[in-house]
Amino acid sequence: MPQSLNLPQQLIRLISEPAFVIDQKAGIYAVNHAACDTLNFSCEELLQMHFAEIDHNLNAEDWHTNWQTYKQSETSSHATLYNN
């Protein structure tokens, strides 16, 4: 694994299912190869996208509330249907 990757980027690449790290504005911060293969985008393309562009379940208006809930949890996950 390249030394330039930070810990979340390194860890997410070990997951065999599509996985993302999303920031507080729902920007895609890290993505694994399974997500790229599933969505038919390169990692570089996904890292330039907003999660709402690929997630049917993401309500952009409610993202701030969701983010606050995720932030207060020790762990979090978000089930979705991908746009592809």
PDB file with one MODEL, atoms N, CA, C and O in Angstrom:
MODEL        1
ATOM      1  N   MET A   1       0.842  -1.178   0.000  1.00  0.00           N
ATOM      2  CA  MET A   1       0.000   0.000   0.000  1.00  0.00           C
ATOM      3  C   MET A   1       0.891   1.246   0.000  1.00  0.00           C
ATOM      4  O   MET A   1       1.892   1.283   0.715  1.00  0.00           O
ATOM      5  N   PRO A   2       0.548   2.246  -0.776  1.00  0.00           N
ATOM      6  CA  PRO A   2       1.382   3.450  -0.817  1.00  0.00           C
ATOM      7  C   PRO A   2       1.483   4.122   0.545  1.00  0.00           C
ATOM      8  O   PRO A   2       0.505   4.183   1.290  1.00  0.00           O
ATOM      9  N   GLN A   3       2.652   4.617   0.859  1.00  0.00           N
ATOM     10  CA  GLN A   3       2.884   5.296   2.126  1.00  0.00           C
ATOM     11  C   GLN A   3       2.105   6.608   2.232  1.00  0.00           C
ATOM     12  O   GLN A   3       1.837   7.069   3.341  1.00  0.00           O
ATOM     13  N   SER A   4       1.739   7.214   1.112  1.00  0.00           N
ATOM     14  CA  SER A   4       1.081   8.515   1.137  1.00  0.00           C
ATOM     15  C   SER A   4      -0.389   8.450   1.561  1.00  0.00           C
ATOM     16  O   SER A   4      -0.993   9.489   1.825  1.00  0.00           O
ATOM     17  N   LEU A   5      -0.971   7.258   1.632  1.00  0.00           N
ATOM     18  CA  LEU A   5      -2.363   7.141   2.059  1.00  0.00           C
ATOM     19  C   LEU A   5      -2.471   7.316   3.561  1.00  0.00           C
ATOM     20  O   LEU A   5      -1.614   6.846   4.309  1.00  0.00           O
ATOM     21  N   ASN A   6      -3.540   8.002   4.012  1.00  0.00           N
ATOM     22  CA  ASN A   6      -3.758   8.129   5.452  1.00  0.00           C
ATOM     23  C   ASN A   6      -4.478   6.881   5.964  1.00  0.00           C
ATOM     24  O   ASN A   6      -4.884   6.033   5.169  1.00  0.00           O
ATOM     25  N   LEU A   7      -4.636   6.764   7.264  1.00  0.00           N
ATOM     26  CA  LEU A   7      -5.197   5.554   7.862  1.00  0.00           C
ATOM     27  C   LEU A   7      -6.590   5.201   7.338  1.00  0.00           C
ATOM     28  O   LEU A   7      -6.799   4.044   6.971  1.00  0.00           O
ATOM     29  N   PRO A   8      -7.569   6.136   7.280  1.00  0.00           N
ATOM     30  CA  PRO A   8      -8.885   5.743   6.736  1.00  0.00           C
ATOM     31  C   PRO A   8      -8.789   5.220   5.305  1.00  0.00           C
ATOM     32  O   PRO A   8      -9.473   4.260   4.948  1.00  0.00           O
ATOM     33  N   GLN A   9      -7.949   5.842   4.487  1.00  0.00           N
ATOM     34  CA  GLN A   9      -7.791   5.390   3.109  1.00  0.00           C
ATOM     35  C   GLN A   9      -7.170   3.994   3.061  1.00  0.00           C
ATOM     36  O   GLN A   9      -7.574   3.168   2.243  1.00  0.00           O
ATOM     37  N   GLN A  10      -6.205   3.727   3.918  1.00  0.00           N
ATOM     38  CA  GLN A  10      -5.581   2.410   3.954  1.00  0.00           C
ATOM     39  C   GLN A  10      -6.567   1.348   4.404  1.00  0.00           C
ATOM     40  O   GLN A  10      -6.633   0.273   3.809  1.00  0.00           O
ATOM     41  N   LEU A  11      -7.339   1.637   5.452  1.00  0.00           N
ATOM     42  CA  LEU A  11      -8.267   0.659   6.011  1.00  0.00           C
ATOM     43  C   LEU A  11      -9.421   0.347   5.060  1.00  0.00           C
ATOM     44  O   LEU A  11      -9.808  -0.813   4.916  1.00  0.00           O
ATOM     45  N   ILE A  12      -9.961   1.353   4.423  1.00  0.00           N
ATOM     46  CA  ILE A  12     -11.117   1.134   3.553  1.00  0.00           C
ATOM     47  C   ILE A  12     -10.755   0.251   2.362  1.00  0.00           C
ATOM     48  O   ILE A  12     -11.605  -0.469   1.838  1.00  0.00           O
ATOM     49  N   ARG A  13      -9.524   0.303   1.945  1.00  0.00           N
ATOM     50  CA  ARG A  13      -9.100  -0.515   0.806  1.00  0.00           C
ATOM     51  C   ARG A  13      -9.039  -2.003   1.135  1.00  0.00           C
ATOM     52  O   ARG A  13      -8.972  -2.835   0.231  1.00  0.00           O
ATOM     53  N   LEU A  14      -9.061  -2.343   2.423  1.00  0.00           N
ATOM     54  CA  LEU A  14      -9.034  -3.745   2.847  1.00  0.00           C
ATOM     55  C   LEU A  14     -10.425  -4.390   2.839  1.00  0.00           C
ATOM     56  O   LEU A  14     -10.528  -5.614   2.919  1.00  0.00           O
ATOM     57  N   ILE A  15     -11.488  -3.597   2.744  1.00  0.00           N
ATOM     58  CA  ILE A  15     -12.860  -4.100   2.780  1.00  0.00           C
ATOM     59  C   ILE A  15     -13.229  -4.650   1.402  1.00  0.00           C
ATOM     60  O   ILE A  15     -12.977  -4.010   0.381  1.00  0.00           O
ATOM     61  N   SER A  16     -13.830  -5.846   1.385  1.00  0.00           N
ATOM     62  CA  SER A  16     -14.152  -6.480   0.103  1.00  0.00           C
ATOM     63  C   SER A  16     -15.469  -5.984  -0.509  1.00  0.00           C
ATOM     64  O   SER A  16     -15.668  -6.130  -1.715  1.00  0.00           O
ATOM     65  N   GLU A  17     -16.364  -5.407   0.283  1.00  0.00           N
ATOM     66  CA  GLU A  17     -17.618  -4.832  -0.209  1.00  0.00           C
ATOM     67  C   GLU A  17     -17.397  -3.359  -0.549  1.00  0.00           C
ATOM     68  O   GLU A  17     -16.458  -2.748  -0.039  1.00  0.00           O
ATOM     69  N   PRO A  18     -18.249  -2.775  -1.406  1.00  0.00           N
ATOM     70  CA  PRO A  18     -18.112  -1.344  -1.687  1.00  0.00           C
ATOM     71  C   PRO A  18     -18.176  -0.539  -0.394  1.00  0.00           C
ATOM     72  O   PRO A  18     -19.074  -0.737   0.425  1.00  0.00           O
ATOM     73  N   ALA A  19     -17.224   0.366  -0.217  1.00  0.00           N
ATOM     74  CA  ALA A  19     -17.168   1.171   1.006  1.00  0.00           C
ATOM     75  C   ALA A  19     -16.621   2.555   0.687  1.00  0.00           C
ATOM     76  O   ALA A  19     -15.801   2.738  -0.213  1.00  0.00           O
ATOM     77  N   PHE A  20     -17.105   3.519   1.457  1.00  0.00           N
ATOM     78  CA  PHE A  20     -16.720   4.912   1.284  1.00  0.00           C
ATOM     79  C   PHE A  20     -16.472   5.536   2.645  1.00  0.00           C
ATOM     80  O   PHE A  20     -17.023   5.084   3.649  1.00  0.00           O
ATOM     81  N   VAL A  21     -15.648   6.567   2.685  1.00  0.00           N
ATOM     82  CA  VAL A  21     -15.564   7.459   3.829  1.00  0.00           C
ATOM     83  C   VAL A  21     -16.110   8.782   3.318  1.00  0.00           C
ATOM     84  O   VAL A  21     -15.633   9.334   2.326  1.00  0.00           O
ATOM     85  N   ILE A  22     -17.125   9.278   4.025  1.00  0.00           N
ATOM     86  CA  ILE A  22     -17.831  10.484   3.602  1.00  0.00           C
ATOM     87  C   ILE A  22     -17.542  11.601   4.597  1.00  0.00           C
ATOM     88  O   ILE A  22     -17.538  11.364   5.804  1.00  0.00           O
ATOM     89  N   ASP A  23     -17.302  12.811   4.110  1.00  0.00           N
ATOM     90  CA  ASP A  23     -17.019  13.924   5.013  1.00  0.00           C
ATOM     91  C   ASP A  23     -18.305  14.635   5.431  1.00  0.00           C
ATOM     92  O   ASP A  23     -19.399  14.239   5.029  1.00  0.00           O
ATOM     93  N   GLN A  24     -18.166  15.678   6.232  1.00  0.00           N
ATOM     94  CA  GLN A  24     -19.338  16.359   6.789  1.00  0.00           C
ATOM     95  C   GLN A  24     -20.211  17.044   5.757  1.00  0.00           C
ATOM     96  O   GLN A  24     -21.360  17.375   6.050  1.00  0.00           O
ATOM     97  N   LYS A  25     -19.700  17.264   4.562  1.00  0.00           N
ATOM     98  CA  LYS A  25     -20.510  17.866   3.494  1.00  0.00           C
ATOM     99  C   LYS A  25     -20.957  16.820   2.476  1.00  0.00           C
ATOM    100  O   LYS A  25     -21.408  17.159   1.382  1.00  0.00           O
ATOM    101  N   ALA A  26     -20.827  15.541   2.849  1.00  0.00           N
ATOM    102  CA  ALA A  26     -21.193  14.394   2.009  1.00  0.00           C
ATOM    103  C   ALA A  26     -20.289  14.252   0.790  1.00  0.00           C
ATOM    104  O   ALA A  26     -20.665  13.630  -0.204  1.00  0.00           O
ATOM    105  N   GLY A  27     -19.107  14.827   0.872  1.00  0.00           N
ATOM    106  CA  GLY A  27     -18.115  14.592  -0.155  1.00  0.00           C
ATOM    107  C   GLY A  27     -17.449  13.243   0.088  1.00  0.00           C
ATOM    108  O   GLY A  27     -17.318  12.809   1.232  1.00  0.00           O
ATOM    109  N   ILE A  28     -17.036  12.593  -0.965  1.00  0.00           N
ATOM    110  CA  ILE A  28     -16.388  11.293  -0.826  1.00  0.00           C
ATOM    111  C   ILE A  28     -14.912  11.533  -0.535  1.00  0.00           C
ATOM    112  O   ILE A  28     -14.189  12.106  -1.351  1.00  0.00           O
ATOM    113  N   TYR A  29     -14.480  11.090   0.633  1.00  0.00           N
ATOM    114  CA  TYR A  29     -13.120  11.323   1.128  1.00  0.00           C
ATOM    115  C   TYR A  29     -12.196  10.153   0.808  1.00  0.00           C
ATOM    116  O   TYR A  29     -11.009  10.348   0.547  1.00  0.00           O
ATOM    117  N   ALA A  30     -12.742   8.934   0.829  1.00  0.00           N
ATOM    118  CA  ALA A  30     -11.979   7.732   0.516  1.00  0.00           C
ATOM    119  C   ALA A  30     -12.942   6.700  -0.054  1.00  0.00           C
ATOM    120  O   ALA A  30     -14.125   6.692   0.285  1.00  0.00           O
ATOM    121  N   VAL A  31     -12.438   5.843  -0.907  1.00  0.00           N
ATOM    122  CA  VAL A  31     -13.261   4.842  -1.575  1.00  0.00           C
ATOM    123  C   VAL A  31     -12.400   3.611  -1.837  1.00  0.00           C
ATOM    124  O   VAL A  31     -11.186   3.723  -2.006  1.00  0.00           O
ATOM    125  N   ASN A  32     -13.028   2.435  -1.870  1.00  0.00           N
ATOM    126  CA  ASN A  32     -12.243   1.240  -2.173  1.00  0.00           C
ATOM    127  C   ASN A  32     -12.506   0.769  -3.602  1.00  0.00           C
ATOM    128  O   ASN A  32     -13.389   1.279  -4.292  1.00  0.00           O
ATOM    129  N   HIS A  33     -11.722  -0.208  -4.022  1.00  0.00           N
ATOM    130  CA  HIS A  33     -11.828  -0.688  -5.405  1.00  0.00           C
ATOM    131  C   HIS A  33     -13.153  -1.401  -5.672  1.00  0.00           C
ATOM    132  O   HIS A  33     -13.647  -1.376  -6.799  1.00  0.00           O
ATOM    133  N   ALA A  34     -13.733  -2.036  -4.655  1.00  0.00           N
ATOM    134  CA  ALA A  34     -15.031  -2.693  -4.834  1.00  0.00           C
ATOM    135  C   ALA A  34     -16.102  -1.672  -5.204  1.00  0.00           C
ATOM    136  O   ALA A  34     -16.958  -1.954  -6.043  1.00  0.00           O
ATOM    137  N   ALA A  35     -16.067  -0.499  -4.594  1.00  0.00           N
ATOM    138  CA  ALA A  35     -17.020   0.561  -4.927  1.00  0.00           C
ATOM    139  C   ALA A  35     -16.807   1.029  -6.363  1.00  0.00           C
ATOM    140  O   ALA A  35     -17.767   1.231  -7.107  1.00  0.00           O
ATOM    141  N   CYS A  36     -15.569   1.197  -6.741  1.00  0.00           N
ATOM    142  CA  CYS A  36     -15.263   1.633  -8.113  1.00  0.00           C
ATOM    143  C   CYS A  36     -15.778   0.614  -9.127  1.00  0.00           C
ATOM    144  O   CYS A  36     -16.405   0.979 -10.122  1.00  0.00           O
ATOM    145  N   ASP A  37     -15.509  -0.667  -8.865  1.00  0.00           N
ATOM    146  CA  ASP A  37     -15.956  -1.723  -9.779  1.00  0.00           C
ATOM    147  C   ASP A  37     -17.475  -1.781  -9.856  1.00  0.00           C
ATOM    148  O   ASP A  37     -18.033  -1.935 -10.942  1.00  0.00           O
ATOM    149  N   THR A  38     -18.150  -1.659  -8.714  1.00  0.00           N
ATOM    150  CA  THR A  38     -19.609  -1.731  -8.668  1.00  0.00           C
ATOM    151  C   THR A  38     -20.250  -0.576  -9.419  1.00  0.00           C
ATOM    152  O   THR A  38     -21.249  -0.762 -10.113  1.00  0.00           O
ATOM    153  N   LEU A  39     -19.686   0.607  -9.285  1.00  0.00           N
ATOM    154  CA  LEU A  39     -20.282   1.817  -9.863  1.00  0.00           C
ATOM    155  C   LEU A  39     -19.721   2.185 -11.230  1.00  0.00           C
ATOM    156  O   LEU A  39     -20.198   3.120 -11.873  1.00  0.00           O
ATOM    157  N   ASN A  40     -18.703   1.442 -11.674  1.00  0.00           N
ATOM    158  CA  ASN A  40     -18.065   1.710 -12.974  1.00  0.00           C
ATOM    159  C   ASN A  40     -17.464   3.110 -13.066  1.00  0.00           C
ATOM    160  O   ASN A  40     -17.557   3.766 -14.104  1.00  0.00           O
ATOM    161  N   PHE A  41     -16.848   3.561 -11.977  1.00  0.00           N
ATOM    162  CA  PHE A  41     -16.104   4.814 -11.940  1.00  0.00           C
ATOM    163  C   PHE A  41     -14.695   4.505 -11.471  1.00  0.00           C
ATOM    164  O   PHE A  41     -14.474   3.513 -10.776  1.00  0.00           O
ATOM    165  N   SER A  42     -13.753   5.334 -11.840  1.00  0.00           N
ATOM    166  CA  SER A  42     -12.411   5.206 -11.280  1.00  0.00           C
ATOM    167  C   SER A  42     -12.430   5.791  -9.866  1.00  0.00           C
ATOM    168  O   SER A  42     -13.329   6.553  -9.511  1.00  0.00           O
ATOM    169  N   CYS A  43     -11.436   5.427  -9.074  1.00  0.00           N
ATOM    170  CA  CYS A  43     -11.334   5.994  -7.724  1.00  0.00           C
ATOM    171  C   CYS A  43     -11.213   7.511  -7.803  1.00  0.00           C
ATOM    172  O   CYS A  43     -11.822   8.231  -7.012  1.00  0.00           O
ATOM    173  N   GLU A  44     -10.433   7.988  -8.751  1.00  0.00           N
ATOM    174  CA  GLU A  44     -10.244   9.431  -8.900  1.00  0.00           C
ATOM    175  C   GLU A  44     -11.561  10.135  -9.214  1.00  0.00           C
ATOM    176  O   GLU A  44     -11.816  11.228  -8.708  1.00  0.00           O
ATOM    177  N   GLU A  45     -12.404   9.508 -10.053  1.00  0.00           N
ATOM    178  CA  GLU A  45     -13.706  10.114 -10.377  1.00  0.00           C
ATOM    179  C   GLU A  45     -14.601  10.163  -9.139  1.00  0.00           C
ATOM    180  O   GLU A  45     -15.227  11.187  -8.866  1.00  0.00           O
ATOM    181  N   LEU A  46     -14.662   9.065  -8.392  1.00  0.00           N
ATOM    182  CA  LEU A  46     -15.513   9.035  -7.204  1.00  0.00           C
ATOM    183  C   LEU A  46     -15.066  10.047  -6.157  1.00  0.00           C
ATOM    184  O   LEU A  46     -15.899  10.646  -5.477  1.00  0.00           O
ATOM    185  N   LEU A  47     -13.769  10.239  -6.026  1.00  0.00           N
ATOM    186  CA  LEU A  47     -13.260  11.187  -5.032  1.00  0.00           C
ATOM    187  C   LEU A  47     -13.603  12.639  -5.376  1.00  0.00           C
ATOM    188  O   LEU A  47     -13.472  13.523  -4.529  1.00  0.00           O
ATOM    189  N   GLN A  48     -14.033  12.883  -6.593  1.00  0.00           N
ATOM    190  CA  GLN A  48     -14.449  14.227  -7.011  1.00  0.00           C
ATOM    191  C   GLN A  48     -15.960  14.426  -6.894  1.00  0.00           C
ATOM    192  O   GLN A  48     -16.469  15.511  -7.175  1.00  0.00           O
ATOM    193  N   MET A  49     -16.676  13.380  -6.480  1.00  0.00           N
ATOM    194  CA  MET A  49     -18.136  13.419  -6.470  1.00  0.00           C
ATOM    195  C   MET A  49     -18.693  13.689  -5.074  1.00  0.00           C
ATOM    196  O   MET A  49     -18.008  13.532  -4.063  1.00  0.00           O
ATOM    197  N   HIS A  50     -19.942  14.095  -5.056  1.00  0.00           N
ATOM    198  CA  HIS A  50     -20.729  14.228  -3.838  1.00  0.00           C
ATOM    199  C   HIS A  50     -21.489  12.911  -3.689  1.00  0.00           C
ATOM    200  O   HIS A  50     -21.938  12.349  -4.687  1.00  0.00           O
ATOM    201  N   PHE A  51     -21.640  12.409  -2.462  1.00  0.00           N
ATOM    202  CA  PHE A  51     -22.270  11.100  -2.271  1.00  0.00           C
ATOM    203  C   PHE A  51     -23.688  11.058  -2.814  1.00  0.00           C
ATOM    204  O   PHE A  51     -24.147   9.994  -3.230  1.00  0.00           O
ATOM    205  N   ALA A  52     -24.396  12.179  -2.824  1.00  0.00           N
ATOM    206  CA  ALA A  52     -25.759  12.216  -3.365  1.00  0.00           C
ATOM    207  C   ALA A  52     -25.797  11.869  -4.851  1.00  0.00           C
ATOM    208  O   ALA A  52     -26.845  11.478  -5.366  1.00  0.00           O
ATOM    209  N   GLU A  53     -24.682  12.006  -5.537  1.00  0.00           N
ATOM    210  CA  GLU A  53     -24.629  11.661  -6.953  1.00  0.00           C
ATOM    211  C   GLU A  53     -24.707  10.157  -7.193  1.00  0.00           C
ATOM    212  O   GLU A  53     -25.013   9.722  -8.303  1.00  0.00           O
ATOM    213  N   ILE A  54     -24.434   9.367  -6.167  1.00  0.00           N
ATOM    214  CA  ILE A  54     -24.445   7.912  -6.335  1.00  0.00           C
ATOM    215  C   ILE A  54     -25.388   7.199  -5.382  1.00  0.00           C
ATOM    216  O   ILE A  54     -25.506   5.975  -5.441  1.00  0.00           O
ATOM    217  N   ASP A  55     -26.057   7.925  -4.514  1.00  0.00           N
ATOM    218  CA  ASP A  55     -26.879   7.320  -3.474  1.00  0.00           C
ATOM    219  C   ASP A  55     -28.338   7.745  -3.590  1.00  0.00           C
ATOM    220  O   ASP A  55     -28.665   8.915  -3.391  1.00  0.00           O
ATOM    221  N   HIS A  56     -29.223   6.788  -3.914  1.00  0.00           N
ATOM    222  CA  HIS A  56     -30.654   7.072  -4.009  1.00  0.00           C
ATOM    223  C   HIS A  56     -31.251   7.472  -2.666  1.00  0.00           C
ATOM    224  O   HIS A  56     -32.232   8.215  -2.623  1.00  0.00           O
ATOM    225  N   ASN A  57     -30.667   6.985  -1.561  1.00  0.00           N
ATOM    226  CA  ASN A  57     -31.242   7.198  -0.235  1.00  0.00           C
ATOM    227  C   ASN A  57     -30.794   8.487   0.447  1.00  0.00           C
ATOM    228  O   ASN A  57     -31.356   8.860   1.476  1.00  0.00           O
ATOM    229  N   LEU A  58     -29.822   9.155  -0.089  1.00  0.00           N
ATOM    230  CA  LEU A  58     -29.297  10.346   0.568  1.00  0.00           C
ATOM    231  C   LEU A  58     -30.182  11.546   0.270  1.00  0.00           C
ATOM    232  O   LEU A  58     -30.352  11.943  -0.883  1.00  0.00           O
ATOM    233  N   ASN A  59     -30.734  12.106   1.317  1.00  0.00           N
ATOM    234  CA  ASN A  59     -31.519  13.322   1.229  1.00  0.00           C
ATOM    235  C   ASN A  59     -30.580  14.468   1.607  1.00  0.00           C
ATOM    236  O   ASN A  59     -30.235  14.631   2.778  1.00  0.00           O
ATOM    237  N   ALA A  60     -30.174  15.247   0.634  1.00  0.00           N
ATOM    238  CA  ALA A  60     -29.185  16.297   0.862  1.00  0.00           C
ATOM    239  C   ALA A  60     -29.607  17.273   1.959  1.00  0.00           C
ATOM    240  O   ALA A  60     -28.761  17.770   2.704  1.00  0.00           O
ATOM    241  N   GLU A  61     -30.901  17.549   2.064  1.00  0.00           N
ATOM    242  CA  GLU A  61     -31.380  18.488   3.078  1.00  0.00           C
ATOM    243  C   GLU A  61     -31.180  17.940   4.497  1.00  0.00           C
ATOM    244  O   GLU A  61     -30.969  18.705   5.438  1.00  0.00           O
ATOM    245  N   ASP A  62     -31.248  16.628   4.641  1.00  0.00           N
ATOM    246  CA  ASP A  62     -31.114  16.010   5.956  1.00  0.00           C
ATOM    247  C   ASP A  62     -29.687  15.599   6.294  1.00  0.00           C
ATOM    248  O   ASP A  62     -29.437  15.085   7.384  1.00  0.00           O
ATOM    249  N   TRP A  63     -28.746  15.817   5.372  1.00  0.00           N
ATOM    250  CA  TRP A  63     -27.390  15.330   5.600  1.00  0.00           C
ATOM    251  C   TRP A  63     -26.776  15.914   6.872  1.00  0.00           C
ATOM    252  O   TRP A  63     -26.099  15.195   7.606  1.00  0.00           O
ATOM    253  N   HIS A  64     -26.996  17.193   7.149  1.00  0.00           N
ATOM    254  CA  HIS A  64     -26.405  17.807   8.338  1.00  0.00           C
ATOM    255  C   HIS A  64     -26.878  17.091   9.609  1.00  0.00           C
ATOM    256  O   HIS A  64     -26.077  16.815  10.502  1.00  0.00           O
ATOM    257  N   THR A  65     -28.156  16.797   9.688  1.00  0.00           N
ATOM    258  CA  THR A  65     -28.695  16.066  10.843  1.00  0.00           C
ATOM    259  C   THR A  65     -28.085  14.667  10.912  1.00  0.00           C
ATOM    260  O   THR A  65     -27.688  14.207  11.982  1.00  0.00           O
ATOM    261  N   ASN A  66     -28.015  13.999   9.765  1.00  0.00           N
ATOM    262  CA  ASN A  66     -27.407  12.667   9.721  1.00  0.00           C
ATOM    263  C   ASN A  66     -25.959  12.731  10.187  1.00  0.00           C
ATOM    264  O   ASN A  66     -25.509  11.878  10.952  1.00  0.00           O
ATOM    265  N   TRP A  67     -25.237  13.736   9.728  1.00  0.00           N
ATOM    266  CA  TRP A  67     -23.822  13.881  10.087  1.00  0.00           C
ATOM    267  C   TRP A  67     -23.661  14.031  11.600  1.00  0.00           C
ATOM    268  O   TRP A  67     -22.769  13.429  12.198  1.00  0.00           O
ATOM    269  N   GLN A  68     -24.532  14.839  12.216  1.00  0.00           N
ATOM    270  CA  GLN A  68     -24.452  15.030  13.661  1.00  0.00           C
ATOM    271  C   GLN A  68     -24.694  13.703  14.398  1.00  0.00           C
ATOM    272  O   GLN A  68     -24.026  13.415  15.391  1.00  0.00           O
ATOM    273  N   THR A  69     -25.632  12.915  13.920  1.00  0.00           N
ATOM    274  CA  THR A  69     -25.902  11.602  14.514  1.00  0.00           C
ATOM    275  C   THR A  69     -24.697  10.683  14.338  1.00  0.00           C
ATOM    276  O   THR A  69     -24.284  10.014  15.285  1.00  0.00           O
ATOM    277  N   TYR A  70     -24.135  10.648  13.138  1.00  0.00           N
ATOM    278  CA  TYR A  70     -22.969   9.800  12.873  1.00  0.00           C
ATOM    279  C   TYR A  70     -21.795  10.203  13.753  1.00  0.00           C
ATOM    280  O   TYR A  70     -21.065   9.357  14.268  1.00  0.00           O
ATOM    281  N   LYS A  71     -21.628  11.505  13.914  1.00  0.00           N
ATOM    282  CA  LYS A  71     -20.512  12.037  14.701  1.00  0.00           C
ATOM    283  C   LYS A  71     -20.589  11.614  16.166  1.00  0.00           C
ATOM    284  O   LYS A  71     -19.558  11.401  16.804  1.00  0.00           O
ATOM    285  N   GLN A  72     -21.790  11.492  16.695  1.00  0.00           N
ATOM    286  CA  GLN A  72     -21.976  11.131  18.095  1.00  0.00           C
ATOM    287  C   GLN A  72     -21.848   9.635  18.336  1.00  0.00           C
ATOM    288  O   GLN A  72     -21.711   9.205  19.482  1.00  0.00           O
ATOM    289  N   SER A  73     -21.888   8.838  17.280  1.00  0.00           N
ATOM    290  CA  SER A  73     -21.792   7.388  17.409  1.00  0.00           C
ATOM    291  C   SER A  73     -20.338   6.953  17.389  1.00  0.00           C
ATOM    292  O   SER A  73     -19.492   7.602  16.774  1.00  0.00           O
ATOM    293  N   GLU A  74     -20.054   5.850  18.067  1.00  0.00           N
ATOM    294  CA  GLU A  74     -18.694   5.299  17.996  1.00  0.00           C
ATOM    295  C   GLU A  74     -18.443   4.706  16.617  1.00  0.00           C
ATOM    296  O   GLU A  74     -17.334   4.794  16.091  1.00  0.00           O
ATOM    297  N   THR A  75     -19.465   4.106  16.037  1.00  0.00           N
ATOM    298  CA  THR A  75     -19.376   3.567  14.682  1.00  0.00           C
ATOM    299  C   THR A  75     -20.656   3.951  13.959  1.00  0.00           C
ATOM    300  O   THR A  75     -21.665   4.263  14.590  1.00  0.00           O
ATOM    301  N   SER A  76     -20.610   3.926  12.643  1.00  0.00           N
ATOM    302  CA  SER A  76     -21.816   4.226  11.889  1.00  0.00           C
ATOM    303  C   SER A  76     -21.745   3.553  10.540  1.00  0.00           C
ATOM    304  O   SER A  76     -20.672   3.226  10.035  1.00  0.00           O
ATOM    305  N   SER A  77     -22.914   3.358   9.975  1.00  0.00           N
ATOM    306  CA  SER A  77     -22.997   2.831   8.611  1.00  0.00           C
ATOM    307  C   SER A  77     -24.238   3.430   7.969  1.00  0.00           C
ATOM    308  O   SER A  77     -25.108   3.978   8.645  1.00  0.00           O
ATOM    309  N   HIS A  78     -24.296   3.315   6.676  1.00  0.00           N
ATOM    310  CA  HIS A  78     -25.388   3.900   5.908  1.00  0.00           C
ATOM    311  C   HIS A  78     -25.692   2.931   4.765  1.00  0.00           C
ATOM    312  O   HIS A  78     -24.870   2.754   3.866  1.00  0.00           O
ATOM    313  N   ALA A  79     -26.852   2.312   4.796  1.00  0.00           N
ATOM    314  CA  ALA A  79     -27.259   1.428   3.706  1.00  0.00           C
ATOM    315  C   ALA A  79     -27.780   2.259   2.551  1.00  0.00           C
ATOM    316  O   ALA A  79     -28.385   3.310   2.763  1.00  0.00           O
ATOM    317  N   THR A  80     -27.554   1.804   1.344  1.00  0.00           N
ATOM    318  CA  THR A  80     -27.945   2.614   0.197  1.00  0.00           C
ATOM    319  C   THR A  80     -28.269   1.780  -1.028  1.00  0.00           C
ATOM    320  O   THR A  80     -27.941   0.595  -1.090  1.00  0.00           O
ATOM    321  N   LEU A  81     -28.910   2.400  -1.992  1.00  0.00           N
ATOM    322  CA  LEU A  81     -29.073   1.872  -3.339  1.00  0.00           C
ATOM    323  C   LEU A  81     -28.264   2.775  -4.239  1.00  0.00           C
ATOM    324  O   LEU A  81     -28.486   3.986  -4.263  1.00  0.00           O
ATOM    325  N   TYR A  82     -27.339   2.214  -4.971  1.00  0.00           N
ATOM    326  CA  TYR A  82     -26.460   3.012  -5.814  1.00  0.00           C
ATOM    327  C   TYR A  82     -27.113   3.365  -7.136  1.00  0.00           C
ATOM    328  O   TYR A  82     -27.870   2.574  -7.698  1.00  0.00           O
ATOM    329  N   ASN A  83     -26.815   4.553  -7.624  1.00  0.00           N
ATOM    330  CA  ASN A  83     -27.170   4.960  -8.982  1.00  0.00           C
ATOM    331  C   ASN A  83     -26.085   4.408  -9.895  1.00  0.00           C
ATOM    332  O   ASN A  83     -24.929   4.816  -9.784  1.00  0.00           O
ATOM    333  N   ASN A  84     -26.419   3.513 -10.773  1.00  0.00           N
ATOM    334  CA  ASN A  84     -25.406   3.064 -11.766  1.00  0.00           C
ATOM    335  C   ASN A  84     -26.066   2.665 -13.044  1.00  0.00           C
ATOM    336  O   ASN A  84     -25.389   2.263 -13.990  1.00  0.00           O
TER     337      ASN A  84
ENDMDL
END
